[in-house]
């Protein structure tokens, strides 16, 4: 993912990666054009052919800052929401959170990030969301990480490393686990070296709003999301199968 939030999971191996939005990574993984990818957790939940790397992911334990519904319409009156075309999990998270309130708007793709500020109700994620939030606007912001924490008391996991079943995951799983562990140890250095946004924001966001350790509470949050996702989407949701590095 070409977003600041993936920094410690990919630091040092950027030259070996294809940097693409989550929805495009998911598409290429389904088409077997990639063996593994850092994809939206929903992609793994909806697939019986993918396994997830245990230990590390992209999650929040409260306000996430970069995943939100920017709205002028009161939530209870929502009819149409423009959604970030790069998003998979966040669209489904919004759908679940609204459905729990009895709200079922129509979702339409946002065709241009430059138009987001002109839209009444729009879901944004990642760097475009950060840019929107830090620029002038008159929207209310419904932070989906905070909303999930309030509703369930659990963390929310937005993305995981996913591997196709027909691919031997062992060497790559070990390598990605080592990259993530090293990235978290060097987190302050990586934050200082990054050029995205400003230093003070990076220090508050990376390792603050965004967390990376997939612990037991995070897995419990994923389990709760799985139940609500299946009920809300009408699609089959598969139990998560974890890959453990040696």
C-alpha contacts under 8 A as a table, 3 or more apart, distances in Angstrom:
res1	aa1	res2	aa2	distance
1	X	6	X	6.63
1	X	19	X	5.26
1	X	20	X	5.29
1	X	21	X	5.44
1	X	22	X	6.14
1	X	25	X	7.98
1	X	38	X	6.88
1	X	39	X	7.94
2	X	6	X	7.60
2	X	19	X	5.24
2	X	20	X	6.04
2	X	21	X	6.60
3	X	6	X	5.91
3	X	7	X	7.51
3	X	126	X	5.89
3	X	127	X	5.72
4	X	7	X	5.48
4	X	126	X	7.53
4	X	127	X	6.83
4	X	196	X	6.83
4	X	206	X	7.57
5	X	58	X	7.26
5	X	126	X	7.32
5	X	205	X	7.87
5	X	206	X	6.21
5	X	210	X	6.50
6	X	9	X	5.49
6	X	10	X	6.43
6	X	58	X	7.07
7	X	10	X	5.73
7	X	11	X	5.80
7	X	183	X	7.80
7	X	190	X	7.56
7	X	206	X	7.80
8	X	11	X	5.32
8	X	179	X	7.64
8	X	180	X	5.84
8	X	182	X	7.82
8	X	183	X	4.24
8	X	184	X	5.84
8	X	187	X	6.54
8	X	190	X	7.37
9	X	56	X	7.99
9	X	57	X	7.90
9	X	176	X	7.49
9	X	179	X	6.27
9	X	180	X	4.52
9	X	183	X	6.30
10	X	13	X	5.72
10	X	14	X	6.13
10	X	179	X	6.76
10	X	180	X	7.11
10	X	183	X	7.75
11	X	14	X	6.43
11	X	179	X	7.07
11	X	183	X	6.26
11	X	190	X	7.69
12	X	15	X	7.80
12	X	179	X	7.67
13	X	16	X	5.48
13	X	17	X	6.81
14	X	17	X	5.25
14	X	18	X	7.93
20	X	24	X	6.15
20	X	25	X	5.99
21	X	24	X	5.43
21	X	25	X	6.28
21	X	86	X	5.35
21	X	87	X	7.80
22	X	25	X	5.09
22	X	26	X	6.15
22	X	38	X	7.61
22	X	39	X	5.50
22	X	40	X	6.21
22	X	86	X	5.70
22	X	87	X	6.19
22	X	88	X	7.00
23	X	26	X	5.14
23	X	27	X	6.28
23	X	39	X	7.75
23	X	40	X	7.80
23	X	85	X	7.28
23	X	86	X	5.04
23	X	87	X	5.86
23	X	88	X	6.01
24	X	27	X	5.00
24	X	28	X	6.26
24	X	86	X	7.32
25	X	28	X	5.28
25	X	29	X	6.15
25	X	37	X	6.46
25	X	38	X	7.51
25	X	39	X	6.39
26	X	29	X	5.06
26	X	30	X	6.22
26	X	37	X	7.57
26	X	39	X	6.00
26	X	40	X	7.56
26	X	43	X	6.65
27	X	30	X	5.16
27	X	31	X	6.21
28	X	31	X	4.94
28	X	32	X	6.13
28	X	33	X	5.03
28	X	34	X	5.79
29	X	32	X	5.08
29	X	33	X	5.86
29	X	34	X	4.87
29	X	35	X	6.55
29	X	36	X	6.81
29	X	37	X	6.99
29	X	164	X	7.54
30	X	33	X	7.61
31	X	34	X	7.68
32	X	35	X	6.55
34	X	37	X	6.95
35	X	163	X	6.06
35	X	164	X	5.83
35	X	167	X	6.28
36	X	161	X	6.92
36	X	162	X	5.44
36	X	163	X	4.41
36	X	164	X	6.42
37	X	161	X	5.55
37	X	162	X	5.47
37	X	163	X	6.87
38	X	159	X	6.40
38	X	160	X	5.43
38	X	161	X	4.25
38	X	162	X	6.16
39	X	43	X	6.78
39	X	159	X	5.25
39	X	160	X	5.72
39	X	161	X	6.25
39	X	162	X	6.56
40	X	43	X	5.55
40	X	44	X	7.43
40	X	87	X	7.82
40	X	88	X	6.01
40	X	89	X	5.30
40	X	158	X	5.67
40	X	159	X	4.23
40	X	160	X	6.46
41	X	44	X	5.46
41	X	45	X	6.46
41	X	89	X	6.17
41	X	157	X	6.80
41	X	158	X	5.60
41	X	159	X	4.75
41	X	160	X	5.80
42	X	45	X	4.93
42	X	46	X	6.11
42	X	88	X	6.64
42	X	89	X	5.03
42	X	92	X	7.64
43	X	46	X	5.41
43	X	47	X	6.34
43	X	88	X	7.38
43	X	89	X	7.55
44	X	47	X	5.18
44	X	48	X	7.65
44	X	50	X	5.70
44	X	51	X	6.81
44	X	52	X	7.13
44	X	162	X	6.90
44	X	238	X	7.92
44	X	240	X	7.23
45	X	48	X	7.79
45	X	226	X	7.08
45	X	237	X	5.31
45	X	238	X	5.25
45	X	239	X	6.80
45	X	240	X	6.45
46	X	235	X	7.61
46	X	236	X	6.60
46	X	237	X	5.04
46	X	238	X	6.07
47	X	50	X	5.93
47	X	237	X	7.52
47	X	238	X	6.58
48	X	238	X	6.18
49	X	164	X	5.93
49	X	165	X	5.41
50	X	162	X	6.15
50	X	163	X	5.46
50	X	164	X	4.74
50	X	165	X	5.72
50	X	241	X	7.82
51	X	162	X	5.52
51	X	163	X	5.28
51	X	164	X	6.56
51	X	165	X	6.86
51	X	240	X	6.89
51	X	241	X	5.10
51	X	242	X	5.75
51	X	243	X	6.49
52	X	160	X	6.30
52	X	161	X	5.67
52	X	162	X	4.52
52	X	163	X	6.34
52	X	240	X	7.11
52	X	241	X	6.21
52	X	242	X	4.96
52	X	243	X	5.83
53	X	56	X	7.13
53	X	160	X	6.77
53	X	161	X	5.41
53	X	162	X	6.32
53	X	163	X	7.72
53	X	173	X	6.73
53	X	242	X	5.67
53	X	243	X	4.73
53	X	244	X	6.39
53	X	245	X	7.79
54	X	214	X	6.87
54	X	242	X	5.54
54	X	243	X	5.66
54	X	244	X	5.55
54	X	245	X	7.65
55	X	177	X	7.53
55	X	213	X	5.89
55	X	214	X	4.83
55	X	215	X	6.80
55	X	244	X	7.86
56	X	160	X	7.12
56	X	177	X	7.38
56	X	180	X	6.99
56	X	212	X	5.42
56	X	213	X	4.75
56	X	214	X	4.91
57	X	157	X	6.90
57	X	158	X	7.61
57	X	159	X	5.68
57	X	160	X	4.63
57	X	161	X	6.93
57	X	211	X	7.90
57	X	212	X	5.07
57	X	213	X	6.33
57	X	214	X	5.98
58	X	157	X	5.88
58	X	158	X	5.60
58	X	159	X	5.10
58	X	160	X	6.58
58	X	210	X	6.71
58	X	211	X	6.06
58	X	212	X	5.09
58	X	213	X	7.87
59	X	155	X	6.82
59	X	156	X	5.44
59	X	157	X	4.14
59	X	158	X	5.48
59	X	159	X	7.15
59	X	210	X	5.85
59	X	211	X	5.11
59	X	212	X	5.99
59	X	213	X	7.92
59	X	214	X	7.91
59	X	218	X	7.88
60	X	63	X	6.82
60	X	64	X	5.55
60	X	145	X	6.15
60	X	155	X	5.61
60	X	156	X	5.52
60	X	157	X	6.69
60	X	209	X	6.11
60	X	210	X	5.20
60	X	211	X	5.42
61	X	64	X	7.66
61	X	145	X	7.10
61	X	146	X	7.83
61	X	149	X	6.74
61	X	154	X	6.96
61	X	155	X	4.37
61	X	156	X	6.62
61	X	209	X	7.55
61	X	210	X	7.95
61	X	211	X	7.31
62	X	145	X	5.23
62	X	146	X	4.50
62	X	147	X	7.85
62	X	148	X	7.62
62	X	149	X	5.44
62	X	150	X	7.96
62	X	155	X	6.85
62	X	209	X	7.37
63	X	143	X	6.09
63	X	144	X	7.22
63	X	145	X	4.76
63	X	146	X	4.17
63	X	147	X	7.83
63	X	209	X	6.23
64	X	67	X	6.24
64	X	143	X	6.70
64	X	144	X	7.17
64	X	145	X	4.95
64	X	146	X	6.84
64	X	209	X	4.89
64	X	210	X	6.17
65	X	68	X	7.16
65	X	130	X	7.31
65	X	143	X	6.38
65	X	145	X	7.74
65	X	205	X	7.78
65	X	209	X	6.52
66	X	124	X	7.44
66	X	125	X	5.38
66	X	126	X	5.26
66	X	127	X	7.12
66	X	129	X	5.25
66	X	130	X	5.43
66	X	143	X	7.87
67	X	90	X	7.02
67	X	123	X	7.47
67	X	124	X	5.88
67	X	125	X	4.48
67	X	126	X	6.65
67	X	129	X	6.63
67	X	143	X	6.17
67	X	144	X	5.99
67	X	145	X	7.17
68	X	123	X	5.83
68	X	124	X	5.87
68	X	125	X	6.84
68	X	129	X	7.53
68	X	141	X	6.15
68	X	142	X	5.27
68	X	143	X	4.40
68	X	144	X	5.33
69	X	94	X	7.94
69	X	121	X	6.89
69	X	122	X	5.66
69	X	123	X	4.44
69	X	124	X	6.61
69	X	141	X	5.70
69	X	142	X	5.03
69	X	143	X	6.65
69	X	144	X	7.35
70	X	120	X	7.63
70	X	121	X	5.63
70	X	122	X	5.28
70	X	123	X	6.23
70	X	124	X	7.63
70	X	139	X	5.47
70	X	140	X	5.60
70	X	141	X	4.62
70	X	142	X	6.44
71	X	74	X	7.26
71	X	75	X	7.78
71	X	120	X	5.59
71	X	121	X	4.16
71	X	122	X	6.38
71	X	139	X	5.17
71	X	140	X	5.28
71	X	141	X	6.43
71	X	142	X	7.73
72	X	120	X	5.12
72	X	121	X	6.12
72	X	138	X	7.59
72	X	139	X	5.20
72	X	140	X	6.22
73	X	77	X	6.37
73	X	78	X	6.11
73	X	120	X	6.65
73	X	121	X	6.72
74	X	77	X	5.40
74	X	78	X	6.56
75	X	78	X	5.38
75	X	103	X	7.77
76	X	103	X	6.34
78	X	81	X	7.38
78	X	103	X	7.32
78	X	104	X	7.80
78	X	105	X	5.78
78	X	121	X	7.95
79	X	104	X	7.49
79	X	105	X	4.48
79	X	106	X	6.09
80	X	105	X	5.17
80	X	106	X	4.67
80	X	107	X	5.84
80	X	108	X	7.13
80	X	121	X	7.24
81	X	105	X	6.66
81	X	106	X	6.24
81	X	107	X	4.96
81	X	108	X	6.12
81	X	121	X	5.18
81	X	122	X	5.42
81	X	123	X	7.08
82	X	107	X	5.95
82	X	108	X	4.83
82	X	109	X	5.36
82	X	110	X	5.02
82	X	119	X	7.57
82	X	121	X	6.28
82	X	122	X	4.55
82	X	123	X	6.23
83	X	87	X	7.68
83	X	91	X	6.90
83	X	107	X	6.47
83	X	108	X	5.99
83	X	109	X	4.98
83	X	110	X	5.28
83	X	122	X	5.64
83	X	123	X	4.64
83	X	124	X	6.64
84	X	87	X	5.62
84	X	109	X	6.28
84	X	110	X	5.46
84	X	122	X	7.59
84	X	123	X	5.77
84	X	124	X	5.24
84	X	125	X	6.84
85	X	109	X	5.68
85	X	110	X	6.25
85	X	111	X	7.60
86	X	125	X	7.88
87	X	90	X	5.83
87	X	91	X	6.20
87	X	125	X	6.89
88	X	91	X	5.56
88	X	92	X	6.63
89	X	92	X	5.14
89	X	93	X	6.00
89	X	158	X	6.21
89	X	159	X	7.87
90	X	93	X	4.84
90	X	94	X	6.04
90	X	125	X	7.47
90	X	158	X	7.23
91	X	94	X	5.18
91	X	95	X	6.18
91	X	123	X	7.54
92	X	95	X	4.87
92	X	96	X	6.09
92	X	229	X	7.16
92	X	233	X	7.99
93	X	96	X	5.10
93	X	97	X	6.11
93	X	144	X	7.47
93	X	229	X	7.94
94	X	97	X	5.15
94	X	98	X	6.04
94	X	144	X	6.98
95	X	98	X	5.31
95	X	99	X	5.97
95	X	104	X	7.41
95	X	232	X	7.44
96	X	99	X	5.09
96	X	100	X	6.20
96	X	228	X	6.45
96	X	229	X	6.37
96	X	232	X	6.17
97	X	100	X	5.28
97	X	101	X	6.82
97	X	147	X	7.56
97	X	148	X	7.27
98	X	101	X	5.15
98	X	102	X	6.39
98	X	103	X	4.97
98	X	104	X	6.57
99	X	102	X	4.76
99	X	103	X	5.06
99	X	104	X	5.94
99	X	232	X	7.04
100	X	103	X	7.40
110	X	113	X	7.07
110	X	116	X	7.46
110	X	122	X	7.67
111	X	115	X	7.84
112	X	115	X	5.44
112	X	116	X	7.07
113	X	116	X	5.24
113	X	128	X	7.22
114	X	117	X	7.10
115	X	118	X	5.40
115	X	119	X	6.62
116	X	119	X	5.25
116	X	122	X	6.62
116	X	132	X	8.00
117	X	120	X	7.76
117	X	132	X	7.51
117	X	137	X	6.48
119	X	122	X	6.39
120	X	139	X	7.61
124	X	128	X	6.80
124	X	129	X	4.92
125	X	128	X	6.35
125	X	129	X	4.84
125	X	130	X	7.72
126	X	129	X	5.34
126	X	130	X	6.48
127	X	130	X	4.99
127	X	131	X	6.18
128	X	131	X	5.07
128	X	132	X	6.13
129	X	132	X	5.05
129	X	133	X	6.06
130	X	133	X	5.11
130	X	134	X	6.22
131	X	134	X	5.34
131	X	135	X	6.31
132	X	135	X	5.30
132	X	136	X	7.78
132	X	137	X	7.80
133	X	136	X	7.70
133	X	137	X	7.76
142	X	147	X	7.42
143	X	146	X	5.46
143	X	147	X	6.23
144	X	147	X	4.86
144	X	148	X	6.00
145	X	148	X	5.23
145	X	149	X	6.21
145	X	155	X	7.81
145	X	156	X	6.60
146	X	149	X	5.12
146	X	150	X	6.08
147	X	150	X	5.11
147	X	151	X	6.13
148	X	151	X	5.06
148	X	152	X	5.99
148	X	153	X	7.42
148	X	154	X	7.33
148	X	155	X	7.58
148	X	156	X	6.92
149	X	152	X	5.38
149	X	153	X	4.65
149	X	154	X	5.35
149	X	155	X	6.18
149	X	156	X	7.48
150	X	153	X	5.75
152	X	221	X	7.64
154	X	217	X	6.25
154	X	218	X	6.65
154	X	220	X	7.10
154	X	221	X	5.03
155	X	217	X	6.61
155	X	218	X	5.12
155	X	221	X	5.60
156	X	218	X	6.39
156	X	221	X	5.81
156	X	222	X	6.75
157	X	160	X	7.69
157	X	218	X	6.62
157	X	221	X	7.50
157	X	222	X	6.60
163	X	167	X	6.96
163	X	169	X	6.65
164	X	167	X	5.53
165	X	168	X	7.60
168	X	171	X	7.74
169	X	172	X	5.63
169	X	173	X	5.53
169	X	243	X	7.73
170	X	173	X	5.19
170	X	174	X	6.18
170	X	245	X	6.74
170	X	246	X	7.69
171	X	174	X	5.30
171	X	175	X	6.26
172	X	175	X	4.94
172	X	176	X	6.02
173	X	176	X	5.27
173	X	177	X	6.08
173	X	243	X	7.43
173	X	244	X	7.48
173	X	245	X	5.55
174	X	177	X	5.18
174	X	178	X	6.25
174	X	245	X	4.82
174	X	246	X	6.32
175	X	178	X	5.16
175	X	179	X	6.20
176	X	179	X	4.95
176	X	180	X	6.15
177	X	180	X	5.18
177	X	181	X	6.13
177	X	245	X	6.79
178	X	181	X	5.11
178	X	182	X	5.98
179	X	182	X	5.17
179	X	183	X	5.91
180	X	183	X	4.92
180	X	184	X	6.23
181	X	184	X	5.37
181	X	185	X	6.41
182	X	185	X	5.11
182	X	186	X	6.20
183	X	186	X	5.10
183	X	187	X	5.66
183	X	190	X	7.57
184	X	187	X	4.78
186	X	189	X	5.39
186	X	190	X	6.17
187	X	190	X	5.07
187	X	191	X	6.08
187	X	207	X	7.76
188	X	191	X	5.15
188	X	192	X	6.25
188	X	203	X	7.76
189	X	192	X	5.13
189	X	193	X	6.21
190	X	193	X	5.08
190	X	194	X	6.10
191	X	194	X	5.32
191	X	199	X	7.30
191	X	202	X	6.18
191	X	203	X	6.55
191	X	206	X	7.39
192	X	199	X	6.61
195	X	198	X	7.37
196	X	202	X	7.64
197	X	201	X	6.95
197	X	202	X	7.01
198	X	201	X	5.49
198	X	202	X	6.29
199	X	202	X	5.08
199	X	203	X	6.24
200	X	203	X	5.25
200	X	204	X	6.47
201	X	204	X	5.15
201	X	205	X	6.01
202	X	205	X	5.07
202	X	206	X	5.67
203	X	206	X	5.89
203	X	207	X	7.47
203	X	208	X	7.34
204	X	207	X	7.31
204	X	208	X	5.30
204	X	209	X	6.75
205	X	208	X	4.93
205	X	209	X	4.79
205	X	210	X	5.96
206	X	209	X	6.46
206	X	210	X	5.37
206	X	211	X	7.30
207	X	210	X	5.18
207	X	211	X	5.13
207	X	212	X	7.32
208	X	211	X	6.43
214	X	218	X	5.60
214	X	219	X	6.80
215	X	218	X	5.31
215	X	219	X	6.40
216	X	219	X	5.03
216	X	220	X	6.18
217	X	220	X	4.95
217	X	221	X	6.21
218	X	221	X	4.99
218	X	222	X	6.33
219	X	222	X	4.94
219	X	223	X	6.18
220	X	223	X	5.00
220	X	224	X	6.26
221	X	224	X	5.12
221	X	225	X	6.15
222	X	225	X	4.96
222	X	226	X	6.05
223	X	226	X	5.04
223	X	227	X	6.52
224	X	227	X	5.33
224	X	228	X	6.48
225	X	228	X	5.16
225	X	229	X	5.77
226	X	229	X	5.04
226	X	230	X	6.18
226	X	237	X	6.47
227	X	230	X	5.50
227	X	231	X	6.44
227	X	237	X	7.95
228	X	231	X	5.13
228	X	232	X	5.99
229	X	232	X	5.12
229	X	233	X	5.69
229	X	234	X	7.96
229	X	237	X	7.42
230	X	233	X	5.40
230	X	234	X	5.63
230	X	235	X	5.58
230	X	236	X	5.90
230	X	237	X	5.57
231	X	234	X	5.74
231	X	235	X	7.80
